[in-house]
Amino acid sequence: MEIRENLNGTVAVNGATVVGFIAPEKTCHLCGFDKTIYFDQHDAYACPACKQWLEGACSDPQCSYCPKRPAHPFSQNETSH
């Protein structure tokens, strides 16, 4: 798996790009992968190895992030090539 943090505030994951950063202080609690990604668009952390969000969506009906969050990160509509 190729993961690269770019100077423009994006992260490249296997050729796809997301706005965010590599979170060195977070390890995936599901698979143990140590390069989790923070997604600016969803204000949430995700694991590129197991393609899961690392926390659940909130229940705040006024939240501008969680209602738009897809079921799984790194989906086709979530990244740009």
Backbone as numpy.savetxt, mean C-alpha at the origin, in Angstrom:
# Nx Ny Nz CAx CAy CAz Cx Cy Cz
11.02 -10.11 -6.03 10.18 -8.93 -6.03 11.07 -7.70 -6.03
10.79 -6.78 -6.95 11.56 -5.55 -7.04 10.75 -4.39 -6.46
11.29 -3.75 -5.42 10.64 -2.61 -4.79 11.65 -1.47 -4.74
11.24 -0.32 -5.25 12.15 0.83 -5.27 11.37 2.10 -4.90
11.91 2.85 -3.94 11.32 4.13 -3.56 11.93 5.21 -4.45
11.08 5.98 -5.10 11.53 7.02 -6.02 11.58 8.38 -5.33
12.33 9.30 -5.87 12.48 10.63 -5.29 11.22 11.48 -5.40
10.29 11.10 -6.28 9.08 11.89 -6.49 7.91 11.49 -5.59
8.17 10.72 -4.53 7.10 10.34 -3.61 6.30 9.14 -4.05
6.88 8.32 -4.91 6.22 7.10 -5.36 7.09 5.89 -5.05
6.46 4.73 -5.10 7.17 3.46 -4.91 6.86 2.58 -6.12
7.90 2.01 -6.70 7.74 1.07 -7.81 7.78 -0.34 -7.25
6.74 -1.11 -7.55 6.64 -2.50 -7.10 6.46 -3.36 -8.33
7.50 -4.10 -8.69 7.47 -4.95 -9.89 6.99 -4.19 -11.13
7.46 -2.96 -11.29 7.12 -2.18 -12.47 5.88 -1.33 -12.34
5.03 -1.58 -11.36 3.85 -0.75 -11.12 4.22 0.33 -10.11
3.55 1.47 -10.17 3.89 2.60 -9.30 2.69 3.01 -8.46
2.94 3.25 -7.18 1.92 3.78 -6.27 2.49 5.02 -5.59
1.61 5.97 -5.24 2.03 7.15 -4.49 2.12 6.74 -3.03
3.29 6.93 -2.45 3.50 6.54 -1.06 4.97 6.35 -0.77
5.26 5.52 0.23 6.65 5.28 0.60 6.80 3.91 1.24
8.04 3.41 1.27 8.36 2.17 1.98 8.39 2.50 3.46
7.72 1.71 4.27 7.63 1.96 5.71 8.58 1.01 6.45
9.82 1.45 6.71 10.81 0.55 7.32 10.46 0.11 8.74
9.60 0.86 9.41 9.25 0.51 10.79 8.13 -0.53 10.87
7.52 -0.86 9.75 6.41 -1.82 9.75 6.80 -3.11 9.04
6.51 -4.22 9.68 6.67 -5.54 9.08 5.28 -6.14 8.95
5.04 -6.87 7.88 3.73 -7.49 7.67 3.47 -8.52 8.76
2.36 -8.36 9.47 2.00 -9.31 10.53 1.41 -10.60 9.96
1.14 -10.63 8.66 0.58 -11.83 8.03 1.66 -12.76 7.49
2.69 -12.17 6.83 3.71 -13.02 6.21 5.14 -12.70 6.67
5.33 -11.61 7.41 6.65 -11.25 7.91 7.50 -10.44 6.95
6.97 -10.08 5.79 7.73 -9.29 4.82 8.09 -7.94 5.43
9.33 -7.48 5.19 9.80 -6.29 5.89 9.82 -5.01 5.06
9.19 -4.99 3.91 9.12 -3.78 3.10 7.66 -3.46 2.80
6.93 -3.07 3.81 5.54 -2.70 3.60 5.47 -1.31 2.98
4.36 -1.02 2.33 4.19 0.22 1.59 3.04 1.02 2.19
3.28 2.33 2.37 2.21 3.24 2.79 1.59 3.83 1.53
0.26 3.70 1.38 -0.48 4.26 0.25 -1.05 5.61 0.67
-0.57 6.69 0.07 -1.11 8.02 0.37 -2.60 8.10 0.07
-3.00 7.56 -1.06 -4.38 7.65 -1.52 -5.38 7.07 -0.52
-4.97 6.08 0.25 -5.88 5.40 1.17 -5.50 5.56 2.64
-4.42 6.31 2.92 -3.95 6.51 4.29 -3.85 5.16 5.01
-3.20 4.20 4.34 -3.13 2.84 4.88 -1.84 2.14 4.43
-1.43 1.16 5.22 -0.25 0.35 4.91 -0.68 -0.96 4.28
0.17 -1.46 3.36 -0.13 -2.72 2.68 1.15 -3.50 2.47
1.00 -4.81 2.32 2.14 -5.68 2.07 2.16 -6.06 0.59
3.26 -5.76 -0.11 3.33 -6.15 -1.52 3.55 -7.64 -1.72
4.04 -8.33 -0.70 4.30 -9.77 -0.82 3.01 -10.58 -0.78
2.16 -10.31 0.20 0.91 -11.08 0.31 -0.31 -10.30 -0.20
-0.07 -9.06 -0.67 -1.11 -8.23 -1.28 -2.34 -8.07 -0.38
-2.06 -7.69 0.88 -3.12 -7.47 1.85 -2.92 -6.12 2.54
-4.03 -5.50 2.94 -3.95 -4.31 3.78 -3.52 -4.74 5.17
-2.76 -3.92 5.86 -2.27 -4.29 7.19 -3.18 -3.83 8.31
-4.23 -3.10 7.98 -5.25 -2.75 8.96 -6.59 -2.67 8.24
-7.63 -2.86 9.00 -8.96 -2.81 8.42 -9.40 -1.38 8.14
-10.42 -1.25 7.33 -10.99 0.06 7.05 -11.72 0.57 8.29
-11.77 1.87 8.44 -12.46 2.44 9.61 -13.97 2.44 9.38
-14.71 2.76 10.41 -16.17 2.77 10.31 -16.73 4.19 10.27
-15.87 5.18 10.13 -16.30 6.58 10.09 -16.99 6.87 8.76
-18.27 7.21 8.78 -18.98 7.48 7.52 -18.46 8.73 6.80
-17.76 9.60 7.51 -17.21 10.82 6.92 -15.79 10.64 6.39
-15.22 9.47 6.56 -13.85 9.21 6.13 -13.73 9.35 4.61
-12.71 10.07 4.18 -12.53 10.25 2.74 -11.59 9.21 2.13
-11.05 8.30 2.95 -10.10 7.30 2.47 -10.71 5.90 2.34
-11.24 5.40 3.44 -11.65 3.99 3.51 -12.76 3.58 2.54
-13.79 4.40 2.33 -14.84 3.96 1.39 -14.34 3.73 -0.03
-13.25 4.39 -0.41 -12.71 4.26 -1.77 -11.63 3.18 -1.87
-11.29 2.58 -0.76 -10.20 1.60 -0.74 -10.66 0.27 -1.35
-9.90 -0.28 -2.30 -10.27 -1.58 -2.88 -10.08 -2.71 -1.87
-10.66 -3.85 -2.15 -10.55 -4.99 -1.24 -9.10 -5.42 -1.05
-8.30 -5.32 -2.11 -6.89 -5.72 -2.05 -6.01 -4.63 -2.66
-4.90 -4.32 -2.01 -3.98 -3.34 -2.59 -3.24 -3.93 -3.79
-2.62 -3.08 -4.55 -1.83 -3.49 -5.72 -2.69 -4.13 -6.81
-4.00 -3.83 -6.80 -4.86 -4.33 -7.87 -4.60 -3.51 -9.13
-5.07 -3.96 -10.25 -4.80 -3.31 -11.54 -5.21 -1.84 -11.53
-6.37 -1.52 -10.96 -6.85 -0.14 -10.96 -6.15 0.71 -9.90
-5.33 0.12 -9.09 -4.66 0.80 -7.99 -3.26 1.29 -8.36
-2.69 0.75 -9.41 -1.32 1.05 -9.77 -1.25 1.58 -11.19
-0.17 2.26 -11.49 0.06 2.70 -12.87 1.34 2.06 -13.37
1.42 1.81 -14.64 2.61 1.19 -15.23 3.35 2.18 -16.07
